[in-house]
Amino acid sequence: LNSSIEILRDPATSVFHPLTPDALLAIDAIEYITDHLKKDEEYKMYRDDWKYVAMIIDRLLLYVFFGITVGGTCGILFSAPYVFQGVNQREVLQRLIELYKTRGSS
């Protein structure tokens, strides 16, 4: 055998296989690509997990905002005077006229 050819033993078959330097470089390149793809897949998995967490937090904050907005609106409307009460306009006008007359004569 040539001295530039490395001989590797296959543990599955117990047979020696001579590999050329080009074949060894190809194996190294394949290992590099495989490692890169594994790291990329792991990165995408973490990114997708964080996207999911962000979506949950976003939805939760939307519900909190909606609840506070509806609660505030209802609180303002229900606390306003005369919203659900009938108003006697003649009585209110008479009271304003009397108030105007008493202040005008002083």
FIVONU-430613 format. One record per residue: residue number from 1; z, y, x of N, C-alpha, C in turn; residue in one letter. Coordinates in steps of 0.05 Angstrom, whole numbers, plus 5000, padded with zeros to 4 digits. Last residue first. Example, Ala and Ser with C-alpha at 12.3 -4.5 7.8 and 13.67 -1.06 7.14 Angstrom:
% FIVONU-430613
+-----+------+------+------+------+------+------+------+------+------+------+
! seq !   nw !   nv !   nu !  caw !  cav !  cau !   cw !   cv !   cu ! type !
+-----+------+------+------+------+------+------+------+------+------+------+
!   2 ! 5142 ! 4955 ! 5257 ! 5143 ! 4979 ! 5273 ! 5157 ! 5001 ! 5258 !    S !
!   1 ! 5156 ! 4886 ! 5264 ! 5156 ! 4910 ! 5246 ! 5156 ! 4934 ! 5264 !    A !
+-----+------+------+------+------+------+------+------+------+------+------+
% end
This chain:
% FIVONU-430613
+-----+------+------+------+------+------+------+------+------+------+------+
! seq !   nw !   nv !   nu !  caw !  cav !  cau !   cw !   cv !   cu ! type !
+-----+------+------+------+------+------+------+------+------+------+------+
! 106 ! 5888 ! 6818 ! 3454 ! 5910 ! 6824 ! 3472 ! 5903 ! 6847 ! 3491 !    S !
! 105 ! 5844 ! 6805 ! 3424 ! 5861 ! 6826 ! 3413 ! 5883 ! 6833 ! 3433 !    S !
! 104 ! 5820 ! 6763 ! 3452 ! 5806 ! 6788 ! 3450 ! 5823 ! 6811 ! 3440 !    G !
! 103 ! 5856 ! 6722 ! 3445 ! 5852 ! 6733 ! 3472 ! 5838 ! 6760 ! 3471 !    R !
! 102 ! 5851 ! 6712 ! 3391 ! 5877 ! 6719 ! 3402 ! 5874 ! 6731 ! 3430 !    T !
! 101 ! 5796 ! 6700 ! 3385 ! 5807 ! 6724 ! 3372 ! 5834 ! 6732 ! 3384 !    K !
! 100 ! 5792 ! 6653 ! 3414 ! 5776 ! 6676 ! 3423 ! 5788 ! 6702 ! 3411 !    Y !
!  99 ! 5825 ! 6619 ! 3385 ! 5832 ! 6624 ! 3413 ! 5817 ! 6649 ! 3423 !    L !
!  98 ! 5796 ! 6618 ! 3337 ! 5823 ! 6630 ! 3338 ! 5832 ! 6636 ! 3366 !    E !
!  97 ! 5750 ! 6592 ! 3355 ! 5748 ! 6619 ! 3344 ! 5775 ! 6633 ! 3345 !    I !
!  96 ! 5771 ! 6543 ! 3370 ! 5759 ! 6560 ! 3391 ! 5757 ! 6589 ! 3381 !    L !
!  95 ! 5788 ! 6524 ! 3320 ! 5808 ! 6527 ! 3342 ! 5797 ! 6546 ! 3363 !    R !
!  94 ! 5739 ! 6520 ! 3294 ! 5760 ! 6538 ! 3284 ! 5781 ! 6544 ! 3305 !    Q !
!  93 ! 5714 ! 6481 ! 3325 ! 5703 ! 6508 ! 3324 ! 5724 ! 6528 ! 3314 !    L !
!  92 ! 5747 ! 6437 ! 3313 ! 5744 ! 6446 ! 3341 ! 5733 ! 6475 ! 3341 !    V !
!  91 ! 5739 ! 6433 ! 3257 ! 5766 ! 6438 ! 3268 ! 5764 ! 6449 ! 3297 !    E !
!  90 ! 5685 ! 6422 ! 3256 ! 5695 ! 6446 ! 3243 ! 5722 ! 6453 ! 3254 !    R !
!  89 ! 5680 ! 6373 ! 3281 ! 5669 ! 6396 ! 3294 ! 5679 ! 6422 ! 3281 !    Q !
!  88 ! 5718 ! 6321 ! 3293 ! 5715 ! 6340 ! 3271 ! 5706 ! 6367 ! 3283 !    N !
!  87 ! 5693 ! 6263 ! 3320 ! 5702 ! 6291 ! 3326 ! 5697 ! 6308 ! 3301 !    V !
!  86 ! 5714 ! 6196 ! 3328 ! 5699 ! 6216 ! 3313 ! 5710 ! 6244 ! 3319 !    G !
!  85 ! 5714 ! 6160 ! 3389 ! 5729 ! 6174 ! 3368 ! 5710 ! 6193 ! 3353 !    Q !
!  84 ! 5693 ! 6141 ! 3434 ! 5694 ! 6123 ! 3411 ! 5709 ! 6135 ! 3388 !    F !
!  83 ! 5693 ! 6187 ! 3465 ! 5670 ! 6170 ! 3466 ! 5670 ! 6152 ! 3441 !    V !
!  82 ! 5736 ! 6222 ! 3469 ! 5718 ! 6225 ! 3446 ! 5693 ! 6207 ! 3448 !    Y !
!  81 ! 5744 ! 6221 ! 3540 ! 5754 ! 6227 ! 3513 ! 5731 ! 6229 ! 3493 !    P !
!  80 ! 5732 ! 6166 ! 3582 ! 5723 ! 6192 ! 3573 ! 5734 ! 6197 ! 3545 !    A !
!  79 ! 5743 ! 6115 ! 3596 ! 5765 ! 6134 ! 3599 ! 5757 ! 6162 ! 3589 !    S !
!  78 ! 5695 ! 6088 ! 3590 ! 5717 ! 6081 ! 3572 ! 5741 ! 6101 ! 3574 !    F !
!  77 ! 5664 ! 6110 ! 3632 ! 5656 ! 6113 ! 3604 ! 5679 ! 6108 ! 3584 !    L !
!  76 ! 5693 ! 6096 ! 3678 ! 5688 ! 6124 ! 3672 ! 5681 ! 6128 ! 3642 !    I !
!  75 ! 5694 ! 6040 ! 3673 ! 5719 ! 6055 ! 3675 ! 5715 ! 6084 ! 3668 !    G !
!  74 ! 5639 ! 6028 ! 3675 ! 5655 ! 6022 ! 3651 ! 5681 ! 6038 ! 3650 !    C !
!  73 ! 5629 ! 6045 ! 3728 ! 5615 ! 6057 ! 3705 ! 5630 ! 6052 ! 3679 !    T !
!  72 ! 5663 ! 6011 ! 3757 ! 5667 ! 6040 ! 3758 ! 5653 ! 6054 ! 3735 !    G !
!  71 ! 5642 ! 5960 ! 3744 ! 5669 ! 5967 ! 3738 ! 5674 ! 5997 ! 3738 !    G !
!  70 ! 5590 ! 5965 ! 3764 ! 5593 ! 5961 ! 3736 ! 5622 ! 5969 ! 3728 !    V !
!  69 ! 5603 ! 5973 ! 3819 ! 5587 ! 5993 ! 3805 ! 5591 ! 5990 ! 3774 !    T !
!  68 ! 5632 ! 5927 ! 3832 ! 5645 ! 5953 ! 3834 ! 5629 ! 5974 ! 3818 !    I !
!  67 ! 5592 ! 5888 ! 3822 ! 5617 ! 5888 ! 3807 ! 5631 ! 5915 ! 3808 !    G !
!  66 ! 5552 ! 5902 ! 3859 ! 5546 ! 5903 ! 3830 ! 5572 ! 5904 ! 3814 !    F !
!  65 ! 5581 ! 5895 ! 3907 ! 5570 ! 5921 ! 3900 ! 5565 ! 5923 ! 3870 !    F !
!  64 ! 5590 ! 5839 ! 3903 ! 5613 ! 5858 ! 3905 ! 5603 ! 5886 ! 3897 !    V !
!  63 ! 5537 ! 5820 ! 3903 ! 5555 ! 5815 ! 3879 ! 5579 ! 5834 ! 3880 !    Y !
!  62 ! 5522 ! 5837 ! 3954 ! 5507 ! 5847 ! 3930 ! 5524 ! 5843 ! 3905 !    L !
!  61 ! 5557 ! 5808 ! 3986 ! 5560 ! 5837 ! 3985 ! 5545 ! 5849 ! 3961 !    L !
!  60 ! 5535 ! 5757 ! 3976 ! 5562 ! 5763 ! 3969 ! 5567 ! 5793 ! 3967 !    L !
!  59 ! 5483 ! 5763 ! 3998 ! 5486 ! 5758 ! 3969 ! 5515 ! 5764 ! 3960 !    R !
!  58 ! 5498 ! 5771 ! 4052 ! 5482 ! 5791 ! 4037 ! 5485 ! 5788 ! 4007 !    D !
!  57 ! 5523 ! 5722 ! 4064 ! 5538 ! 5747 ! 4065 ! 5524 ! 5769 ! 4049 !    I !
!  56 ! 5478 ! 5688 ! 4057 ! 5502 ! 5684 ! 4041 ! 5519 ! 5710 ! 4040 !    I !
!  55 ! 5444 ! 5708 ! 4097 ! 5435 ! 5708 ! 4069 ! 5459 ! 5706 ! 4050 !    M !
!  54 ! 5473 ! 5698 ! 4143 ! 5467 ! 5726 ! 4136 ! 5459 ! 5728 ! 4106 !    A !
!  53 ! 5472 ! 5642 ! 4142 ! 5498 ! 5656 ! 4140 ! 5493 ! 5685 ! 4131 !    V !
!  52 ! 5417 ! 5634 ! 4149 ! 5430 ! 5624 ! 4125 ! 5457 ! 5639 ! 4120 !    Y !
!  51 ! 5410 ! 5655 ! 4199 ! 5396 ! 5667 ! 4177 ! 5409 ! 5659 ! 4151 !    K !
!  50 ! 5441 ! 5620 ! 4229 ! 5450 ! 5647 ! 4226 ! 5436 ! 5662 ! 4204 !    W !
!  49 ! 5409 ! 5574 ! 4224 ! 5436 ! 5574 ! 4214 ! 5447 ! 5602 ! 4210 !    D !
!  48 ! 5362 ! 5591 ! 4249 ! 5361 ! 5585 ! 4220 ! 5390 ! 5585 ! 4208 !    D !
!  47 ! 5382 ! 5596 ! 4301 ! 5372 ! 5619 ! 4288 ! 5371 ! 5615 ! 4257 !    R !
!  46 ! 5395 ! 5542 ! 4312 ! 5416 ! 5562 ! 4312 ! 5407 ! 5587 ! 4297 !    Y !
!  45 ! 5342 ! 5522 ! 4310 ! 5363 ! 5511 ! 4292 ! 5386 ! 5531 ! 4290 !    M !
!  44 ! 5317 ! 5549 ! 4350 ! 5308 ! 5553 ! 4323 ! 5329 ! 5543 ! 4303 !    K !
!  43 ! 5345 ! 5527 ! 4394 ! 5346 ! 5556 ! 4389 ! 5338 ! 5562 ! 4360 !    Y !
!  42 ! 5329 ! 5474 ! 4390 ! 5357 ! 5481 ! 4387 ! 5361 ! 5510 ! 4381 !    E !
!  41 ! 5274 ! 5481 ! 4401 ! 5283 ! 5469 ! 4375 ! 5312 ! 5476 ! 4370 !    E !
!  40 ! 5277 ! 5499 ! 4453 ! 5265 ! 5516 ! 4433 ! 5274 ! 5507 ! 4405 !    D !
!  39 ! 5299 ! 5455 ! 4479 ! 5314 ! 5480 ! 4478 ! 5304 ! 5499 ! 4457 !    K !
!  38 ! 5257 ! 5418 ! 4470 ! 5284 ! 5413 ! 4460 ! 5301 ! 5438 ! 4458 !    K !
!  37 ! 5216 ! 5444 ! 4498 ! 5213 ! 5440 ! 4469 ! 5240 ! 5434 ! 4456 !    L !
!  36 ! 5236 ! 5441 ! 4550 ! 5231 ! 5467 ! 4538 ! 5229 ! 5464 ! 4508 !    H !
!  35 ! 5238 ! 5386 ! 4558 ! 5263 ! 5401 ! 4559 ! 5259 ! 5428 ! 4545 !    D !
!  34 ! 5182 ! 5376 ! 4555 ! 5201 ! 5363 ! 4536 ! 5227 ! 5379 ! 4535 !    T !
!  33 ! 5164 ! 5404 ! 4599 ! 5154 ! 5412 ! 4572 ! 5173 ! 5400 ! 4551 !    I !
!  32 ! 5190 ! 5375 ! 4640 ! 5195 ! 5404 ! 4637 ! 5187 ! 5413 ! 4608 !    Y !
!  31 ! 5167 ! 5324 ! 4633 ! 5196 ! 5328 ! 4630 ! 5203 ! 5357 ! 4625 !    E !
!  30 ! 5114 ! 5337 ! 4645 ! 5121 ! 5327 ! 4618 ! 5151 ! 5330 ! 4613 !    I !
!  29 ! 5120 ! 5350 ! 4699 ! 5110 ! 5370 ! 4680 ! 5117 ! 5362 ! 4651 !    A !
!  28 ! 5136 ! 5301 ! 4720 ! 5154 ! 5325 ! 4722 ! 5146 ! 5346 ! 4702 !    D !
!  27 ! 5090 ! 5272 ! 4709 ! 5115 ! 5264 ! 4697 ! 5135 ! 5287 ! 4698 !    I !
!  26 ! 5054 ! 5299 ! 4742 ! 5049 ! 5298 ! 4713 ! 5075 ! 5291 ! 4699 !    A !
!  25 ! 5075 ! 5286 ! 4792 ! 5074 ! 5314 ! 4783 ! 5070 ! 5316 ! 4753 !    L !
!  24 ! 5066 ! 5231 ! 4791 ! 5093 ! 5241 ! 4792 ! 5095 ! 5270 ! 4784 !    L !
!  23 ! 5010 ! 5232 ! 4791 ! 5024 ! 5220 ! 4768 ! 5053 ! 5229 ! 4768 !    A !
!  22 ! 5001 ! 5254 ! 4841 ! 4992 ! 5268 ! 4817 ! 5006 ! 5258 ! 4792 !    D !
!  21 ! 5021 ! 5214 ! 4875 ! 5035 ! 5240 ! 4874 ! 5026 ! 5256 ! 4849 !    P !
!  20 ! 5019 ! 5151 ! 4839 ! 5008 ! 5171 ! 4858 ! 5024 ! 5197 ! 4856 !    T !
!  19 ! 5058 ! 5094 ! 4836 ! 5050 ! 5119 ! 4824 ! 5040 ! 5138 ! 4845 !    L !
!  18 ! 5061 ! 5024 ! 4826 ! 5056 ! 5046 ! 4845 ! 5047 ! 5071 ! 4830 !    P !
!  17 ! 5110 ! 4987 ! 4798 ! 5086 ! 5002 ! 4792 ! 5082 ! 5024 ! 4813 !    H !
!  16 ! 5139 ! 4923 ! 4794 ! 5136 ! 4947 ! 4810 ! 5110 ! 4960 ! 4803 !    F !
!  15 ! 5176 ! 4897 ! 4740 ! 5151 ! 4898 ! 4755 ! 5150 ! 4924 ! 4770 !    V !
!  14 ! 5214 ! 4890 ! 4701 ! 5220 ! 4882 ! 4729 ! 5195 ! 4880 ! 4746 !    S !
!  13 ! 5209 ! 4910 ! 4651 ! 5192 ! 4887 ! 4658 ! 5198 ! 4876 ! 4686 !    T !
!  12 ! 5248 ! 4950 ! 4647 ! 5242 ! 4933 ! 4624 ! 5226 ! 4908 ! 4632 !    A !
!  11 ! 5250 ! 4980 ! 4694 ! 5272 ! 4962 ! 4688 ! 5266 ! 4943 ! 4664 !    P !
!  10 ! 5201 ! 4985 ! 4741 ! 5204 ! 4988 ! 4713 ! 5227 ! 4969 ! 4704 !    D !
!   9 ! 5205 ! 5018 ! 4802 ! 5210 ! 4993 ! 4788 ! 5215 ! 4999 ! 4759 !    R !
!   8 ! 5155 ! 5051 ! 4840 ! 5178 ! 5052 ! 4822 ! 5180 ! 5026 ! 4807 !    L !
!   7 ! 5130 ! 5075 ! 4899 ! 5132 ! 5051 ! 4882 ! 5158 ! 5053 ! 4866 !    I !
!   6 ! 5085 ! 5126 ! 4916 ! 5113 ! 5118 ! 4912 ! 5113 ! 5094 ! 4893 !    E !
!   5 ! 5037 ! 5135 ! 4964 ! 5042 ! 5125 ! 4937 ! 5070 ! 5116 ! 4935 !    I !
!   4 ! 5031 ! 5147 ! 5016 ! 5034 ! 5170 ! 4998 ! 5039 ! 5161 ! 4970 !    S !
!   3 ! 5023 ! 5098 ! 5042 ! 5049 ! 5110 ! 5045 ! 5053 ! 5134 ! 5027 !    S !
!   2 ! 4990 ! 5046 ! 5006 ! 4988 ! 5072 ! 5020 ! 5016 ! 5084 ! 5021 !    N !
!   1 ! 5000 ! 4976 ! 5016 ! 5000 ! 5000 ! 5000 ! 5000 ! 5025 ! 5017 !    L !
+-----+------+------+------+------+------+------+------+------+------+------+
% end
